[in-house]
C-alpha cells in the first residue's frame, strides 16, 4: 500500500492523514496497551513519524513500557479515543491506532507482541508470529 490513509476520533475533533505505507502492523498485549484499549490488546500501525499530519489537539500520557522505553499515548481530550503513540525506542516511528482508521481494512496485522502478557481470554490469529516481548527490529 502506498496510498494516503486517514482517520480520527469518535467526536471528529482530531483527524490525521498519513502519507506513507505502514512499516508493520501489530497487536500488542502489554498491560498498558490492554488498559488503554479496554480489551485484550491494542492494534497499531507503525508509520514514519514524518508522514503523519494531525489536526486537532491530542492529550498525551507518558509511561514507561515493559520494554523500558517511554511511551507517549495520544488521546482526544474531548471523547477519549486513542489515536496515536510514540516510543523512545523507535524515535522515527509513530503508531496509529487501527480502531481510528477511516478504512479499517487497511490494518493487516503482521505479528503479536508482548504475548507473554496476554490474558487467557484474548484471541489473536494463531497464524501470526507471536513474541513474548518486543522483537528486535
Backbone as ProteinMPNN parsed JSONL, in Angstrom:
{"seq_chain_A": "XXXXXXXXXXXXXXXXXXXXXXXXXXXXXXXXXXXXXXXXXXXXXXXXXXXXXXXXXXXXXXXXXXXXXXXXXXXXXXXXXXXXXXXXXXXXXXXXXXXXXXXXXXXXXXXXXXXXXXXXXXXXXXXXXXXXXXXXX", "coords_chain_A": {"N_chain_A": [[0.845, -1.185, 0.0], [0.653, 2.128, -0.907], [-0.774, 4.352, -0.689], [-2.374, 7.36, 0.506], [-3.685, 7.414, 3.774], [-6.28, 7.843, 6.233], [-7.815, 8.994, 9.307], [-9.504, 9.308, 12.497], [-10.903, 10.574, 15.581], [-13.734, 9.639, 17.682], [-15.509, 11.842, 18.112], [-14.746, 13.619, 16.16], [-13.039, 15.762, 16.568], [-10.31, 15.392, 16.381], [-8.249, 14.675, 13.697], [-6.334, 12.816, 11.305], [-3.844, 12.347, 8.765], [-1.987, 10.109, 6.848], [0.883, 9.828, 4.932], [2.306, 7.629, 4.069], [3.019, 4.139, 3.607], [2.247, 1.606, 6.045], [4.931, 0.502, 8.138], [5.006, -1.777, 9.633], [2.447, -3.783, 11.163], [0.73, -4.426, 14.173], [-0.559, -6.446, 16.883], [-0.636, -5.571, 20.178], [-0.064, -6.871, 23.341], [0.749, -5.904, 25.783], [0.513, -4.785, 29.204], [-0.107, -2.022, 29.49], [-1.083, -1.28, 26.93], [-3.292, -2.949, 26.807], [-4.853, -1.83, 28.847], [-5.281, 0.807, 27.882], [-6.754, 0.286, 25.628], [-8.937, -0.951, 26.583], [-9.446, -3.637, 26.324], [-8.23, -6.908, 25.334], [-5.913, -6.47, 23.82], [-4.085, -3.97, 21.939], [-4.294, -2.636, 18.662], [-2.032, -1.654, 16.289], [-0.589, 0.474, 13.753], [2.565, 0.871, 12.528], [4.271, 3.68, 11.455], [6.249, 6.035, 9.511], [7.114, 8.81, 11.472], [7.321, 11.329, 10.315], [5.532, 11.227, 8.241], [2.988, 11.573, 9.153], [0.312, 13.715, 9.646], [-1.38, 15.573, 11.938], [-4.446, 16.975, 12.838], [-6.134, 19.081, 15.087], [-6.321, 18.789, 18.683], [-4.272, 16.658, 20.593], [-4.13, 14.94, 23.651], [-1.493, 13.935, 25.605], [-0.281, 11.072, 27.328], [2.317, 9.902, 29.273], [4.261, 7.014, 29.902], [6.374, 4.483, 31.336], [7.135, 1.777, 29.42], [6.85, -1.868, 29.329], [9.14, -2.601, 28.047], [10.988, -0.814, 28.891], [11.209, 1.517, 27.57], [10.075, 4.919, 27.082], [6.768, 5.609, 26.556], [4.546, 7.541, 24.726], [1.225, 8.187, 24.672], [-1.368, 9.303, 22.66], [-4.457, 10.861, 23.024], [-7.816, 11.873, 22.212], [-8.841, 14.76, 23.827], [-11.466, 15.363, 24.213], [-13.333, 13.213, 23.537], [-11.942, 10.962, 24.298], [-10.803, 8.98, 22.697], [-8.251, 6.738, 21.672], [-5.582, 7.57, 19.634], [-2.915, 7.888, 18.619], [0.549, 7.045, 19.087], [3.882, 7.255, 20.477], [7.215, 6.011, 20.871], [10.163, 5.978, 22.827], [11.982, 4.103, 22.086], [11.75, 3.821, 19.381], [12.438, 6.215, 17.671], [11.919, 7.355, 15.145], [9.463, 6.492, 14.369], [5.853, 6.506, 14.396], [2.835, 5.433, 15.955], [-0.183, 4.402, 14.914], [-3.487, 4.049, 16.01], [-5.351, 1.304, 15.088], [-8.087, 1.17, 15.348], [-8.928, 3.726, 14.873], [-8.934, 4.241, 12.192], [-10.267, 5.46, 9.097], [-10.816, 3.671, 7.049], [-10.96, 0.602, 8.024], [-9.987, -1.733, 6.863], [-7.439, -1.363, 6.022], [-5.678, -2.078, 7.999], [-3.564, -4.71, 8.503], [-2.562, -7.147, 10.368], [0.749, -8.15, 11.313], [2.089, -9.419, 13.305], [2.146, -10.465, 16.799], [2.877, -8.827, 19.718], [4.451, -8.773, 22.968], [3.221, -11.047, 23.9], [3.507, -12.678, 26.092], [2.214, -11.38, 28.095], [-0.431, -11.678, 27.609], [-3.939, -11.897, 28.256], [-5.788, -14.809, 29.177], [-8.196, -15.03, 27.841], [-8.087, -13.512, 25.534], [-8.247, -13.5, 22.07], [-6.137, -13.962, 19.328], [-5.095, -14.216, 15.938], [-3.972, -17.425, 15.319], [-2.096, -17.931, 13.358], [-0.401, -15.801, 13.187], [2.917, -14.613, 13.859], [4.167, -14.8, 17.16], [5.517, -12.946, 19.83], [7.12, -12.971, 22.928], [8.044, -10.652, 24.132], [9.042, -7.372, 22.955], [10.2, -7.731, 19.713], [13.529, -7.592, 18.234], [14.062, -4.989, 15.98]], "CA_chain_A": [[0.0, 0.0, 0.0], [1.404, 3.376, -0.917], [-1.758, 5.424, -0.739], [-2.642, 8.147, 1.699], [-4.824, 6.947, 4.553], [-6.687, 8.835, 7.22], [-8.679, 8.541, 10.387], [-9.78, 10.302, 13.519], [-11.551, 10.162, 16.819], [-15.18, 9.458, 17.69], [-16.251, 13.108, 18.018], [-14.298, 14.379, 14.994], [-12.169, 16.885, 16.935], [-8.948, 15.052, 15.966], [-8.145, 13.975, 12.413], [-4.969, 12.666, 10.838], [-3.602, 11.804, 7.44], [-0.654, 9.517, 6.752], [1.354, 9.832, 3.544], [3.224, 6.503, 3.862], [2.531, 2.8, 3.932], [2.724, 1.121, 7.342], [6.178, -0.263, 8.169], [4.48, -3.052, 10.115], [1.213, -3.65, 11.952], [0.835, -5.395, 15.258], [-1.418, -6.493, 18.069], [0.218, -5.508, 21.367], [-0.757, -7.374, 24.52], [1.346, -5.421, 27.032], [-0.533, -4.362, 30.146], [-0.522, -0.648, 29.218], [-1.933, -1.259, 25.728], [-4.583, -3.564, 27.174], [-5.642, -0.87, 29.628], [-5.712, 1.95, 27.081], [-7.737, -0.153, 24.633], [-10.058, -1.523, 27.344], [-9.662, -5.008, 25.876], [-7.08, -7.793, 25.495], [-4.745, -5.978, 23.091], [-4.319, -2.832, 21.049], [-3.84, -2.893, 17.296], [-1.318, -0.44, 15.864], [0.159, 0.541, 12.511], [3.799, 1.641, 12.673], [4.492, 4.516, 10.274], [7.247, 7.093, 9.752], [6.528, 9.985, 12.144], [7.289, 12.479, 9.4], [4.453, 11.044, 7.266], [1.696, 11.761, 9.814], [-0.119, 15.091, 9.927], [-2.524, 15.522, 12.85], [-5.146, 18.238, 13.07], [-6.846, 18.991, 16.357], [-5.447, 18.636, 19.85], [-4.145, 15.385, 21.295], [-3.617, 14.975, 25.023], [-0.562, 12.812, 25.722], [0.029, 10.47, 28.623], [3.585, 9.196, 29.169], [4.55, 5.978, 30.884], [7.471, 3.605, 30.957], [6.598, 0.497, 28.979], [7.516, -3.096, 29.787], [10.448, -2.65, 27.379], [11.847, 0.195, 29.494], [11.086, 2.749, 26.782], [8.992, 5.833, 27.431], [5.73, 5.59, 25.539], [3.599, 8.666, 24.78], [-0.019, 7.805, 24.011], [-2.176, 10.48, 22.39], [-5.904, 10.664, 23.075], [-8.643, 13.059, 22.048], [-9.247, 15.206, 25.164], [-12.922, 15.53, 24.268], [-14.07, 11.939, 23.567], [-11.103, 9.94, 24.911], [-10.323, 7.962, 21.758], [-6.822, 6.548, 21.467], [-5.316, 7.888, 18.237], [-1.534, 7.89, 18.158], [1.536, 6.842, 20.149], [5.304, 7.318, 20.145], [8.057, 5.295, 21.825], [11.566, 6.396, 22.786], [12.735, 3.025, 21.458], [11.584, 3.925, 17.931], [12.265, 7.659, 17.534], [11.485, 7.754, 13.802], [8.148, 5.901, 14.096], [4.639, 6.8, 15.133], [1.969, 4.258, 15.982], [-1.571, 4.803, 14.74], [-4.464, 3.062, 16.491], [-6.13, 0.756, 13.975], [-9.51, 1.452, 15.57], [-9.232, 5.099, 14.464], [-8.856, 4.35, 10.728], [-11.5, 5.635, 8.325], [-10.988, 2.4, 6.35], [-10.291, -0.366, 8.883], [-9.382, -2.834, 6.111], [-6.019, -1.042, 5.83], [-4.904, -2.772, 9.026], [-3.26, -6.117, 8.249], [-1.565, -7.457, 11.397], [1.865, -8.996, 10.911], [2.65, -10.098, 14.479], [1.621, -10.174, 18.133], [3.994, -8.549, 20.616], [4.187, -8.889, 24.404], [2.278, -12.161, 24.044], [3.646, -13.237, 27.439], [1.293, -10.639, 28.963], [-1.795, -11.839, 27.091], [-4.928, -12.55, 29.108], [-6.169, -16.115, 28.61], [-9.421, -14.923, 27.049], [-7.902, -12.697, 24.327], [-7.956, -14.284, 20.876], [-5.468, -13.391, 18.161], [-4.925, -15.204, 14.884], [-2.872, -18.337, 15.65], [-1.118, -17.95, 12.268], [0.522, -14.672, 13.342], [4.056, -14.83, 14.751], [3.983, -14.235, 18.5], [6.757, -12.666, 20.546], [6.844, -12.733, 24.349], [8.365, -9.237, 24.373], [9.216, -6.648, 21.692], [11.342, -8.29, 18.975], [14.499, -6.644, 17.669], [13.639, -4.51, 14.66]], "C_chain_A": [[0.88, 1.234, 0.0], [0.463, 4.573, -0.997], [-1.807, 6.179, 0.576], [-3.787, 7.469, 2.445], [-5.077, 7.912, 5.691], [-7.56, 8.198, 8.29], [-8.9, 9.662, 11.38], [-10.507, 9.707, 14.699], [-13.071, 10.072, 16.649], [-15.937, 10.764, 17.468], [-15.845, 13.972, 16.828], [-13.377, 15.543, 15.305], [-10.715, 16.656, 16.511], [-9.025, 14.252, 14.669], [-6.665, 13.822, 12.087], [-4.975, 12.141, 9.412], [-2.176, 11.274, 7.435], [-0.299, 9.369, 5.285], [2.306, 8.673, 3.25], [2.541, 5.187, 4.219], [3.017, 2.407, 5.319], [4.026, 0.325, 7.186], [5.909, -1.673, 8.672], [3.227, -2.754, 10.909], [1.194, -4.755, 12.984], [-0.346, -5.342, 16.217], [-0.456, -6.485, 19.253], [-0.593, -5.918, 22.587], [-0.09, -6.955, 25.83], [0.238, -4.857, 27.924], [-1.006, -2.933, 29.877], [-1.43, -0.571, 27.997], [-3.286, -1.903, 26.007], [-5.451, -2.553, 27.915], [-6.134, 0.3, 28.784], [-6.728, 1.558, 26.013], [-8.999, -0.705, 25.289], [-10.45, -2.908, 26.835], [-8.356, -5.785, 26.01], [-5.817, -7.376, 24.775], [-5.106, -4.684, 22.369], [-3.723, -3.189, 19.694], [-3.28, -1.6, 16.739], [-0.664, -0.632, 14.503], [1.384, 1.41, 12.765], [4.065, 2.371, 11.365], [5.634, 5.499, 10.557], [6.562, 8.307, 10.381], [6.343, 11.146, 11.189], [6.141, 12.396, 8.397], [3.07, 11.341, 7.837], [1.448, 13.242, 10.09], [-1.412, 15.008, 10.743], [-3.135, 16.902, 12.969], [-6.05, 18.058, 14.277], [-5.851, 18.702, 17.462], [-5.46, 17.204, 20.351], [-3.629, 15.66, 22.699], [-2.74, 13.739, 25.175], [-0.395, 12.377, 27.168], [1.302, 9.665, 28.428], [3.703, 8.157, 30.273], [5.745, 5.169, 30.403], [6.873, 2.246, 30.633], [7.371, -0.673, 29.548], [8.909, -3.233, 29.196], [11.462, -1.735, 28.051], [11.807, 1.507, 28.745], [9.953, 3.617, 27.314], [8.023, 5.861, 26.253], [4.793, 6.76, 25.793], [2.367, 8.245, 24.001], [-0.912, 9.029, 23.897], [-3.65, 10.144, 22.26], [-6.611, 11.973, 22.73], [-9.093, 13.5, 23.437], [-10.756, 15.359, 25.314], [-13.656, 14.191, 24.416], [-13.247, 10.77, 24.106], [-10.551, 8.877, 23.985], [-8.797, 7.945, 21.687], [-6.534, 6.691, 19.978], [-3.897, 7.529, 17.814], [-0.61, 7.669, 19.339], [2.944, 6.977, 19.585], [6.069, 6.583, 21.232], [9.491, 5.778, 21.692], [12.443, 5.331, 22.135], [12.696, 3.05, 19.936], [11.383, 5.403, 17.567], [11.778, 8.137, 16.169], [10.074, 7.269, 13.474], [7.054, 6.501, 14.96], [3.745, 5.575, 15.023], [0.511, 4.717, 15.979], [-2.489, 3.688, 15.228], [-5.332, 2.605, 15.328], [-7.61, 1.076, 14.119], [-9.91, 2.853, 15.135], [-9.239, 5.283, 12.947], [-10.224, 4.6, 10.103], [-11.835, 4.347, 7.576], [-10.26, 1.322, 7.139], [-9.64, -1.527, 8.136], [-7.902, -2.583, 5.81], [-5.157, -1.827, 6.813], [-4.792, -4.255, 8.687], [-2.182, -6.524, 9.244], [-0.486, -8.407, 10.89], [2.474, -9.764, 12.077], [1.874, -9.719, 15.732], [2.837, -9.967, 19.028], [3.516, -8.542, 22.064], [3.134, -9.965, 24.682], [2.377, -12.814, 25.419], [2.692, -12.567, 28.425], [-0.169, -10.826, 28.567], [-2.732, -12.436, 28.129], [-5.399, -13.835, 28.41], [-7.364, -16.024, 27.676], [-9.264, -14.132, 25.761], [-7.493, -13.574, 23.156], [-7.227, -13.433, 19.846], [-5.246, -14.534, 17.182], [-3.742, -16.121, 15.204], [-1.806, -18.429, 14.557], [-0.099, -16.807, 12.379], [1.712, -15.06, 14.21], [3.814, -14.12, 16.081], [5.34, -14.095, 19.187], [6.413, -12.344, 21.99], [7.064, -11.275, 24.737], [8.396, -8.534, 23.018], [10.394, -7.257, 20.953], [12.3, -7.205, 18.505], [14.042, -6.264, 16.276], [14.838, -4.064, 13.862]], "O_chain_A": [[1.77, 1.357, 0.841], [0.881, 5.679, -1.338], [-1.345, 5.701, 1.612], [-4.746, 7.004, 1.829], [-4.207, 8.697, 6.068], [-7.977, 7.044, 8.192], [-8.534, 10.812, 11.138], [-10.698, 8.494, 14.795], [-13.609, 10.395, 15.59], [-16.908, 10.79, 16.712], [-16.522, 14.952, 16.516], [-12.967, 16.254, 14.387], [-9.971, 17.616, 16.305], [-9.773, 13.279, 14.565], [-5.839, 14.613, 12.543], [-5.958, 11.58, 8.927], [-1.266, 11.917, 7.958], [-1.084, 8.849, 4.492], [3.046, 8.73, 2.268], [1.612, 5.143, 5.025], [4.096, 2.833, 5.732], [4.195, -0.427, 6.227], [6.507, -2.639, 8.199], [2.974, -1.609, 11.283], [1.592, -5.886, 12.705], [-1.032, -4.327, 16.337], [0.449, -7.317, 19.316], [-1.672, -5.382, 22.836], [-0.327, -7.568, 26.871], [-0.838, -4.498, 27.445], [-2.196, -2.652, 30.021], [-2.443, 0.129, 28.024], [-4.311, -1.448, 25.497], [-6.645, -2.434, 27.641], [-7.271, 0.743, 28.943], [-7.485, 2.407, 25.542], [-10.014, -0.901, 24.621], [-11.613, -3.306, 26.9], [-7.46, -5.353, 26.736], [-4.74, -7.883, 25.09], [-6.28, -4.35, 22.211], [-2.763, -3.954, 19.606], [-3.96, -0.574, 16.718], [-0.245, -1.731, 14.142], [1.251, 2.564, 13.173], [4.082, 1.761, 10.296], [5.949, 5.765, 11.717], [5.542, 8.777, 9.875], [5.341, 11.859, 11.241], [5.809, 13.399, 7.764], [2.086, 11.36, 7.098], [2.277, 13.925, 10.691], [-2.408, 14.443, 10.291], [-2.427, 17.887, 13.175], [-6.657, 17.002, 14.46], [-4.684, 18.408, 17.205], [-6.522, 16.604, 20.517], [-2.778, 16.528, 22.894], [-3.184, 12.623, 24.907], [-0.373, 13.19, 28.092], [1.375, 8.834, 27.523], [3.302, 8.384, 31.415], [6.081, 5.172, 29.218], [6.193, 1.639, 31.46], [8.417, -0.496, 30.172], [9.767, -3.902, 29.772], [12.663, -1.86, 27.812], [12.321, 2.513, 29.234], [9.001, 3.122, 27.916], [8.412, 6.104, 25.11], [4.308, 6.958, 26.907], [2.45, 7.976, 22.802], [-1.186, 9.709, 24.886], [-4.041, 9.264, 21.493], [-6.06, 13.054, 22.935], [-9.675, 12.697, 24.167], [-11.26, 15.472, 26.431], [-14.497, 14.038, 25.302], [-13.795, 9.695, 24.347], [-9.887, 7.95, 24.45], [-8.145, 8.989, 21.648], [-7.156, 6.022, 19.153], [-3.701, 6.928, 16.758], [-0.93, 8.053, 20.464], [3.168, 6.835, 18.383], [5.63, 6.533, 22.381], [9.986, 5.967, 20.581], [13.544, 5.638, 21.679], [13.499, 2.391, 19.276], [10.279, 5.801, 17.196], [11.264, 9.251, 16.068], [9.542, 7.599, 12.414], [7.287, 6.939, 16.086], [3.888, 4.775, 14.099], [0.042, 5.343, 16.929], [-2.287, 2.52, 14.896], [-5.971, 3.42, 14.663], [-8.311, 1.237, 13.12], [-11.101, 3.15, 15.035], [-9.525, 6.379, 12.466], [-11.222, 4.021, 10.531], [-13.003, 3.972, 7.478], [-9.058, 1.137, 6.951], [-8.819, -2.239, 8.713], [-7.193, -3.496, 5.389], [-4.028, -2.198, 6.49], [-5.795, -4.963, 8.597], [-1.001, -6.277, 9.0], [-0.765, -9.342, 10.14], [3.286, -10.665, 11.867], [1.065, -8.792, 15.732], [3.721, -10.821, 19.093], [2.335, -8.334, 22.345], [2.284, -9.823, 25.561], [1.419, -13.443, 25.867], [2.396, -13.131, 29.479], [-1.05, -10.188, 29.143], [-2.361, -13.387, 28.817], [-5.398, -13.913, 27.181], [-7.522, -16.873, 26.799], [-10.199, -14.075, 24.962], [-6.508, -14.308, 23.238], [-7.65, -12.32, 19.534], [-5.216, -15.699, 17.58], [-2.618, -15.64, 15.346], [-0.72, -18.953, 14.805], [0.948, -16.847, 11.733], [1.539, -15.768, 15.202], [3.323, -12.992, 16.121], [6.184, -14.99, 19.135], [5.521, -11.538, 22.254], [6.345, -10.735, 25.577], [7.842, -9.039, 22.042], [11.494, -7.303, 21.502], [11.923, -6.039, 18.393], [13.674, -7.128, 15.481], [14.693, -3.626, 12.721]]}, "name": "protein", "num_of_chains": 1, "seq": "XXXXXXXXXXXXXXXXXXXXXXXXXXXXXXXXXXXXXXXXXXXXXXXXXXXXXXXXXXXXXXXXXXXXXXXXXXXXXXXXXXXXXXXXXXXXXXXXXXXXXXXXXXXXXXXXXXXXXXXXXXXXXXXXXXXXXXXXX"}
